[in-house]
Amino acid sequence: MNGAAKGAIVGGVFLAMVGGAGYGVYSLVGDAGDGGGAGEPAGSARSAQKTSGPVTDGEAADAARAFLAAWASGDDRAAADLTNNAQAAQAAVADYKAKAYVSKAVITPGTPNGTTVPFKVEAEISYQGTAKPLVYDSQLTVVRGVSTGKALVDWQPSVIHPQLQQGDRLRAGTPASPPVKAVDRHGKELTAERYPSLGPVLEALRKTYGEKAGGTPGVELWVEPAAADAPKRTLMTLAEGKAGQIETVLDADVQAAAEKAVAGHAEASVVAVQPSTGNILAVANHRRDGFNAAMQGGRAPGSTMKIVTAAMLLEKGLVAADRPAQCPASASWEGKVFRNQDGFSSQGQPFSHSFAKSCNTAFISLIDDVKDNGALPAVAKDAFGIGLDWKTGIPSQDGSVPVTSGPAAAAEYIGQGAIRMNPLNIASITATARSGVFRQPVLVKASLDGRPLATAARSLAPGVSAQLVKMMRQTATSGTAASAMSSVGGSDKGAKTGSAEVDGAASPDSWFTGFSGDIAAAAMVEGGGHGADAAGPIVAQVLNS
């Protein structure tokens, strides 16, 4: 400990009294492990000596106690030297006082589990005369230093606060953007408390429209992300500001259904769009990282991409929904063999059957007849609006279908390879297929801020939309989507399933998209398996709203 701090362990309680530029009064309560008695100094020789092999429980207890004691005393240099990333740790511990305005805290270690030590922080944030308690649990893990051989805290930002990810910073004060009160298209308030996965969306709305909405900022504690364009994440409000109102086109009832639907699956995302307007009715994510994958993600969409591929083949006259199409068990292109799920095949059936049963080879076997690797990317952009720099009102990605060659070009026909989509993109593709016209999805009407919306170069060719809708209806009633869509009422419904292989993943991503009436929805569950298994029920639940 440095000269500014005086500490003593009394009855197993470490008290750090810090003067001068220190934190004020901090205390580290309890004993982190089994390796020393109440009188053993934090950071004993056992954890400091150079050794090798796995970290012992005793070393972990000593290292954890030493680090927490240094942190509690406000000695950022000493705390940093007890980690395996001193530079990052020192900045974070120093910012805890200087930038997060933590004026006092009690850090209480819990019972170690091997080399992992949990602890509780009971702190107080004080900013310009305003103070509020902050209580949370976190944990640290002790590892062997690569170069030193010492037992060191494995530095992660989450040690300081569990909501911190790599590159994030903890900050308090008056934020640049005033708070907003977001309402749905019927005027119903949307809050993160009622609709948890809207948290990142509401923060993004605040960042974009906070000043325009006429509010005034209060005092807050927040997570400042590493990416400059990412919205901050508010952790606590110390003093309320005045919120300006922002009208969205979300629908609270559809949003509630979407929230409930994704809650049953890890790493799940769903978006609902209104085909007649392009309005985004719901956005929901259930993810550990808090990322808005529904609108900003980018992964191969699997066979949901066959909607676009089918549109291209229909426009070129190479297929028709009612015309027979070959569906062999396998098809090759430039040395790459593509197969259907479970090796199925069919002969003499119409193309609509191949679409409904998701026959990969019926699509790939026609690539030689297309004779243009740029044809699929062109239709995706010109008719479906993919890659046109959508301005939805908050950060979003508008999909990518690059021009490729060789086996990669064939893989794109079935939504694999270099194609990248998110549920927003696939929901929009379904909406375009449904109406025949691309309408750029929006979360906030363009009239609010005058931003330009993307427009596609053309509509789908005459008759193509009708055939796509017919094939999607068949998929929903007697194809691969039938089981998932059986719960969706009415006859005006359609769907397409998809599963996308991901390198190194045990299970493919599950994709599903469908429509019912004037709602189109798409969902993705990372590692969820086949389309109807995980993503299908999510979409069905949203369509039933």
C-alpha positions in Angstrom: 0.0 0.0 0.0 1.2 3.5 -0.7 2.0 6.1 2.0 -1.4 7.7 1.7 -3.2 4.7 3.0 -3.0 3.1 6.4 -4.6 -0.3 6.9 -5.1 -2.9 9.6 -6.7 -6.3 9.8 -8.7 -6.5 13.0 -10.7 -9.7 13.6 -10.6 -10.6 9.9 -11.7 -7.2 8.8 -9.4 -5.1 6.6 -9.9 -1.4 7.0 -8.3 1.1 4.7 -8.2 4.7 5.7 -7.2 6.9 2.8 -6.3 10.6 3.0 -5.3 13.3 0.6 -6.3 12.5 -2.9 -7.6 9.1 -1.9 -11.1 7.8 -1.9 -12.2 8.9 1.5 -13.0 5.9 3.6 -13.1 2.4 2.1 -13.2 -0.9 3.8 -12.6 -4.4 2.7 -14.7 -6.7 4.9 -14.1 -10.4 5.5 -11.4 -12.8 4.5 -11.0 -14.0 0.9 -9.7 -17.5 1.6 -8.4 -20.3 3.6 -4.7 -19.6 3.3 -4.0 -17.1 6.1 -5.3 -16.1 9.5 -6.7 -12.8 10.4 -3.3 -11.4 11.0 -1.7 -12.4 7.7 -1.0 -9.3 5.5 -2.8 -9.0 2.2 -0.6 -10.4 -0.6 1.5 -12.9 1.4 4.7 -14.4 0.1 2.7 -17.4 -1.0 1.0 -15.5 -3.8 4.0 -13.2 -4.6 6.6 -15.9 -5.1 7.4 -17.2 -8.6 6.3 -20.7 -9.2 4.7 -22.9 -11.9 1.8 -25.3 -12.3 -1.9 -24.6 -11.6 -2.8 -21.9 -9.2 -3.6 -23.4 -5.8 -6.6 -22.4 -3.8 -4.4 -20.8 -1.2 -2.6 -18.7 -3.8 -5.9 -17.6 -5.3 -7.2 -16.5 -1.9 -4.1 -14.5 -1.2 -4.0 -12.8 -4.6 -7.7 -12.0 -4.5 -7.4 -10.5 -1.0 -4.4 -8.5 -2.0 -6.0 -7.1 -5.1 -9.3 -6.2 -3.3 -7.4 -4.6 -0.5 -5.5 -2.4 -2.9 -8.6 -1.5 -4.8 -10.4 -0.7 -1.6 -7.6 1.6 -0.5 -7.7 3.5 -3.8 -4.1 2.4 -4.7 -4.6 1.8 -8.4 -0.9 1.2 -9.1 -0.7 -1.6 -6.4 -4.0 -3.1 -7.6 -2.9 -3.1 -11.2 0.4 -4.8 -10.4 -1.6 -7.7 -8.9 -3.2 -8.4 -12.3 -2.0 -9.8 -15.6 -2.9 -6.6 -17.4 -1.5 -3.8 -15.3 -2.2 -1.0 -17.8 -5.9 -1.7 -18.3 -6.4 -2.5 -14.6 -4.8 0.7 -13.4 -6.9 2.9 -15.7 -10.1 1.1 -14.6 -9.4 1.3 -10.9 -8.3 4.9 -11.1 -11.5 5.8 -13.1 -13.6 4.1 -10.5 -12.9 7.1 -8.3 -12.1 9.9 -10.8 -14.7 9.2 -13.6 -17.4 7.1 -11.9 -17.3 9.3 -8.8 -17.4 6.5 -6.3 -16.9 8.3 -3.0 -16.9 5.3 -0.7 -17.5 1.6 -0.8 -17.3 -1.7 1.2 -16.0 -4.7 -0.7 -16.9 -8.0 0.9 -15.3 -11.2 -0.5 -17.4 -14.3 -0.7 -16.5 -18.0 -0.5 -13.9 -18.9 -3.1 -14.7 -21.6 -5.6 -11.2 -22.8 -6.5 -9.5 -19.9 -8.3 -12.6 -17.9 -8.6 -13.5 -15.5 -5.8 -16.9 -13.7 -5.7 -17.3 -10.4 -3.9 -20.0 -7.8 -3.1 -19.5 -4.1 -3.6 -21.6 -1.6 -1.6 -20.7 1.8 -2.9 -21.9 5.3 -3.1 -21.8 7.6 -6.1 -21.4 11.3 -5.4 -21.5 14.0 -8.0 -21.9 17.7 -7.4 -23.8 17.3 -4.2 -26.0 14.4 -5.4 -25.3 10.9 -3.9 -26.9 7.5 -4.3 -25.9 4.0 -3.2 -24.7 1.4 -5.7 -24.7 -2.2 -4.7 -23.7 -5.1 -7.0 -22.0 -8.5 -7.0 -19.0 -9.5 -9.2 -16.1 -12.0 -9.2 -12.5 -12.4 -10.2 -10.4 -15.3 -11.2 -6.7 -15.9 -10.4 -4.3 -17.3 -13.0 -0.6 -17.9 -13.2 1.3 -15.0 -14.7 2.9 -16.1 -18.0 6.2 -14.3 -17.5 6.3 -13.9 -13.7 4.9 -17.2 -12.6 3.0 -15.3 -9.9 -0.6 -15.8 -9.0 -2.4 -12.8 -10.5 -5.9 -11.6 -11.0 -7.0 -12.3 -14.6 -8.0 -8.8 -15.6 -11.4 -8.4 -17.1 -13.4 -5.1 -17.0 -16.3 -7.1 -15.3 -14.1 -7.2 -12.2 -14.9 -3.5 -11.6 -18.6 -4.0 -12.6 -20.3 -7.0 -14.1 -21.9 -4.9 -16.9 -18.5 -3.8 -18.3 -17.3 -5.6 -21.4 -14.0 -5.2 -23.2 -13.2 -1.6 -23.9 -16.2 -0.3 -21.8 -15.7 2.4 -19.2 -17.7 3.3 -16.1 -18.8 6.9 -16.0 -20.9 9.2 -13.9 -22.1 12.8 -14.3 -24.3 14.7 -16.7 -24.6 12.8 -20.0 -24.5 14.6 -23.3 -27.9 13.4 -24.4 -31.0 14.2 -22.4 -33.4 11.3 -21.5 -36.3 10.5 -23.8 -39.7 9.1 -23.2 -40.3 6.7 -26.1 -43.9 5.8 -27.0 -45.3 3.3 -29.5 -47.5 4.1 -32.5 -50.5 4.3 -30.2 -48.9 6.6 -27.6 -48.1 3.9 -25.1 -44.8 4.4 -23.2 -42.0 2.0 -23.9 -39.6 1.4 -21.0 -36.7 -1.0 -20.5 -38.3 -2.2 -17.2 -41.4 -3.4 -19.1 -39.7 -4.4 -22.3 -36.2 -5.4 -21.2 -34.7 -6.1 -24.6 -35.6 -2.6 -25.8 -32.8 -1.3 -23.5 -30.2 -0.9 -26.2 -32.9 0.5 -28.6 -34.0 3.1 -26.2 -30.4 4.2 -25.4 -29.8 4.5 -29.2 -33.0 6.6 -29.6 -31.7 8.8 -26.8 -28.3 9.2 -28.4 -29.9 10.1 -31.7 -32.9 12.2 -30.7 -32.3 13.3 -27.1 -31.4 16.8 -27.8 -34.0 17.2 -30.7 -36.8 16.0 -28.4 -36.3 19.0 -26.1 -35.3 17.3 -22.8 -32.7 18.2 -20.2 -30.1 15.8 -18.8 -30.0 14.8 -15.1 -27.2 12.9 -13.3 -26.5 9.3 -14.1 -24.1 6.4 -13.8 -23.5 4.7 -17.2 -21.4 2.3 -19.2 -19.6 4.1 -22.0 -18.9 1.6 -24.8 -15.6 1.4 -26.7 -17.3 2.0 -30.0 -17.8 5.8 -30.5 -21.1 5.3 -32.4 -22.6 2.9 -29.8 -25.1 4.2 -27.3 -24.2 4.3 -23.6 -26.0 2.0 -21.2 -27.5 3.8 -18.2 -27.0 1.8 -14.9 -28.4 4.3 -12.4 -30.1 7.7 -12.3 -28.9 9.9 -9.4 -31.0 12.9 -10.3 -33.9 12.8 -12.8 -33.6 15.0 -15.9 -36.5 16.1 -18.1 -37.4 13.6 -20.8 -38.4 14.7 -24.2 -40.9 12.5 -26.0 -40.0 10.5 -29.1 -42.7 8.7 -31.2 -41.7 5.3 -32.6 -43.6 3.0 -34.9 -43.3 0.1 -32.6 -46.4 -1.7 -31.4 -46.4 -2.4 -27.6 -48.5 -5.5 -28.0 -46.3 -7.0 -30.7 -43.2 -6.0 -28.7 -44.6 -7.8 -25.6 -45.1 -10.9 -27.6 -41.6 -10.7 -29.1 -40.1 -10.2 -25.6 -41.9 -13.3 -24.4 -41.0 -15.3 -27.5 -37.2 -14.8 -27.3 -37.0 -15.3 -23.5 -37.1 -19.1 -23.9 -33.9 -19.2 -26.0 -30.4 -18.1 -25.4 -28.8 -15.9 -28.1 -32.2 -15.3 -29.8 -33.4 -12.3 -31.8 -36.6 -11.4 -33.6 -37.9 -8.4 -35.7 -41.5 -7.8 -36.9 -42.1 -5.5 -39.9 -45.4 -4.2 -41.5 -45.1 -5.0 -45.2 -47.5 -2.2 -46.2 -45.4 0.5 -44.6 -42.0 -0.8 -43.6 -42.7 0.1 -40.0 -40.8 -1.9 -37.5 -43.4 -3.2 -35.0 -41.1 -5.1 -32.6 -37.4 -5.7 -31.9 -36.4 -8.2 -29.3 -33.1 -9.9 -28.2 -32.3 -12.3 -25.5 -28.5 -12.3 -25.3 -25.8 -12.3 -22.7 -23.9 -9.5 -24.3 -26.8 -7.0 -24.7 -26.0 -6.6 -28.4 -28.9 -5.6 -30.7 -28.3 -8.5 -33.0 -31.8 -8.3 -34.3 -30.9 -5.1 -36.2 -27.1 -4.9 -36.1 -26.0 -8.6 -36.4 -24.6 -10.2 -39.5 -24.6 -14.0 -40.0 -25.4 -16.4 -42.8 -29.2 -16.7 -43.0 -29.4 -20.2 -44.4 -32.4 -21.2 -46.5 -34.4 -18.1 -45.7 -32.2 -16.6 -48.4 -34.0 -18.9 -50.9 -36.8 -16.3 -51.1 -34.3 -14.0 -52.9 -32.8 -16.8 -54.9 -36.3 -18.0 -56.0 -37.2 -14.4 -57.0 -34.1 -14.3 -59.2 -34.8 -17.7 -60.8 -38.5 -16.7 -61.4 -37.5 -13.4 -63.0 -35.1 -15.2 -65.4 -37.8 -17.7 -66.3 -35.7 -20.7 -65.2 -38.4 -21.9 -62.8 -42.1 -21.4 -62.1 -44.0 -22.3 -59.0 -46.1 -24.9 -60.8 -43.5 -26.1 -63.3 -41.6 -29.4 -62.5 -38.1 -29.0 -61.1 -35.3 -31.5 -60.4 -34.4 -32.1 -56.8 -31.5 -34.6 -56.9 -30.0 -35.9 -53.6 -26.7 -34.0 -54.4 -25.4 -31.4 -56.8 -21.8 -30.3 -57.6 -20.4 -26.9 -58.6 -16.7 -26.4 -59.3 -15.6 -29.4 -57.2 -17.9 -28.7 -54.2 -20.7 -31.2 -53.5 -23.9 -29.9 -52.0 -26.5 -32.2 -50.4 -30.0 -31.9 -49.1 -30.9 -32.5 -45.5 -30.9 -36.2 -44.7 -30.1 -36.9 -48.4 -33.7 -36.5 -49.6 -34.6 -36.1 -53.3 -37.8 -35.8 -55.4 -38.6 -36.1 -59.1 -41.3 -34.7 -61.2 -42.5 -32.3 -58.4 -43.1 -28.6 -59.1 -40.6 -26.0 -58.0 -43.0 -25.0 -55.2 -42.4 -28.4 -53.7 -38.7 -27.9 -53.7 -39.1 -24.5 -52.1 -41.5 -25.8 -49.5 -39.2 -28.8 -48.6 -36.1 -26.6 -48.8 -34.3 -28.6 -51.5 -30.8 -27.2 -51.8 -30.0 -28.9 -55.0 -33.0 -27.6 -56.9 -31.5 -24.1 -56.5 -27.8 -24.9 -56.8 -28.2 -27.1 -59.9 -29.5 -24.0 -61.8 -26.4 -21.9 -61.2 -24.9 -22.9 -64.6 -28.1 -21.8 -66.3 -27.9 -18.4 -64.6 -24.4 -17.8 -66.0 -23.9 -14.7 -63.9 -22.4 -14.7 -60.4 -23.6 -11.1 -60.0 -27.3 -11.9 -60.6 -28.2 -12.9 -57.1 -26.5 -9.8 -55.5 -28.1 -7.6 -58.1 -31.7 -8.8 -57.3 -31.0 -8.6 -53.6 -30.0 -5.0 -53.9 -32.2 -3.7 -56.8 -35.5 -5.4 -55.8 -35.1 -6.2 -52.0 -33.1 -3.2 -51.0 -30.2 -5.1 -49.4 -27.1 -3.1 -48.9 -28.7 0.3 -49.5 -27.6 2.1 -46.3 -30.9 1.9 -44.4 -31.6 4.8 -42.1 -34.0 3.2 -39.6 -33.6 5.8 -36.9 -31.0 4.0 -34.9 -27.8 2.1 -35.8 -28.6 -1.0 -38.0 -27.0 -3.1 -40.7 -28.8 -3.6 -44.0 -27.3 -6.9 -45.1 -24.7 -8.0 -47.5 -24.7 -10.3 -50.6 -21.3 -9.9 -52.2 -20.4 -11.0 -55.7 -18.3 -14.2 -55.3 -17.1 -17.0 -57.6 -16.6 -20.8 -57.5 -18.3 -22.8 -54.8 -18.8 -19.7 -52.7 -21.2 -18.4 -55.4 -23.2 -21.6 -55.3 -23.3 -21.5 -51.4 -24.9 -18.0 -51.6 -27.9 -19.6 -53.4 -28.8 -21.3 -50.2 -27.8 -18.6 -47.8 -24.4 -19.8 -46.9 -20.9 -18.5 -47.8 -20.2 -14.8 -47.6 -23.8 -13.6 -47.2 -24.5 -11.7 -44.0 -28.0 -10.9 -42.7 -29.9 -10.2 -39.4 -33.5 -10.7 -38.5 -34.4 -7.2 -39.6 -33.0 -7.9 -43.1 -34.9 -11.2 -43.4 -38.1 -9.7 -42.1 -37.8 -7.0 -44.7 -37.1 -9.6 -47.5 -40.3 -11.4 -46.5 -42.2 -8.1 -46.4 -40.9 -7.3 -49.9 -41.9 -10.8 -51.2 -45.3 -10.3 -49.6 -46.0 -6.9 -51.2 -43.8 -6.9 -54.3 -42.2 -3.6 -53.3 -39.3 -2.8 -51.0 -40.1 -0.3 -48.2 -37.2 0.6 -46.1 -37.8 -0.5 -42.5 -38.0 2.4 -40.0 -38.2 2.5 -36.2 -38.9 6.3 -36.3 -40.7 8.0 -39.1 -38.4 9.9 -41.5 -40.7 13.0 -41.1 -39.3 13.4 -37.6 -35.8 14.4 -38.7 -36.0 14.6 -42.5 -33.5 11.8 -43.0 -33.6 10.2 -46.5 -34.8 6.6 -46.8 -33.3 4.0 -49.1 -35.3 3.2 -52.2 -34.8 0.1 -54.4 -34.2 0.5 -58.0 -37.3 -1.5 -59.0 -40.2 -3.6 -57.8 -40.3 -7.3 -58.3 -41.1 -8.4 -61.8 -44.9 -8.9 -62.5 -46.2 -12.2 -61.1 -43.0 -12.9 -59.0 -44.5 -11.7 -55.7 -47.6 -13.8 -56.2 -45.5 -16.9 -56.8 -43.3 -16.3 -53.8 -46.3 -15.8 -51.6 -47.9 -19.0 -53.0 -44.7 -21.0 -52.2 -44.4 -19.5 -48.8 -48.0 -20.5 -48.0 -47.2 -24.0 -49.1 -44.2 -24.1 -46.9 -46.3 -23.0 -43.9 -49.0 -25.6 -44.5 -47.2 -28.7 -45.9 -43.5 -27.9 -46.0 -40.7 -27.5 -43.5 -42.5 -24.7 -41.6 -45.8 -26.5 -41.1 -45.2 -27.6 -37.5 -44.1 -24.2 -36.3 -46.9 -22.4 -38.2 -49.7 -24.7 -37.2 -50.4 -22.4 -34.2 -50.8 -19.3 -36.4 -54.5 -18.8 -37.1 -56.1 -18.0 -40.4 -55.2 -19.1 -44.0 -53.3 -16.0 -45.0 -49.9 -17.1 -43.7 -46.6 -18.1 -45.2 -43.1 -19.0 -44.1 -39.6 -20.2 -44.9 -37.2 -22.1 -42.7 -33.4 -21.9 -42.6 -30.4 -23.3 -40.9 -26.9 -22.0 -41.4 -23.7 -23.9 -40.6 -21.1 -21.9 -38.6 -17.5 -23.0 -38.6 -16.6 -24.5 -35.2 -20.2 -24.5 -33.9 -21.7 -27.7 -32.6 -25.1 -26.8 -34.0 -26.3 -24.6 -36.9 -28.0 -21.3 -36.4 -31.7 -21.6 -36.5 -33.5 -19.1 -38.9 -37.2 -18.7 -39.6 -39.3 -16.1 -41.3 -43.0 -15.8 -41.9 -46.0 -13.6 -42.5 -49.6 -13.4 -41.4 -51.8 -10.6 -42.6 -49.9 -7.4 -42.5 -47.1 -8.6 -40.3 -43.8 -10.2 -41.4 -41.3 -11.5 -38.8 -38.0 -13.2 -38.8 -36.0 -14.8 -36.0 -32.6 -16.2 -35.5 -31.2 -18.4 -32.6 -27.5 -18.9 -32.6 -26.7 -22.6 -32.4 -30.5 -23.3 -32.2 -30.5 -26.1 -34.8 -32.9 -26.4 -37.7 -35.2 -23.5 -38.6 -38.4 -24.9 -37.3 -36.8 -26.1 -34.0 -36.0 -22.8 -32.2 -36.6 -19.8 -34.4 -39.9 -21.1 -35.8 -41.9 -21.0 -32.6 -40.6 -17.5 -31.9 -41.9 -16.1 -35.2 -45.2 -18.0 -34.7 -45.7 -16.4 -31.3 -45.0 -12.9 -32.7 -47.4 -13.5 -35.7 -50.1 -14.5 -33.2 -49.9 -11.2 -31.4 
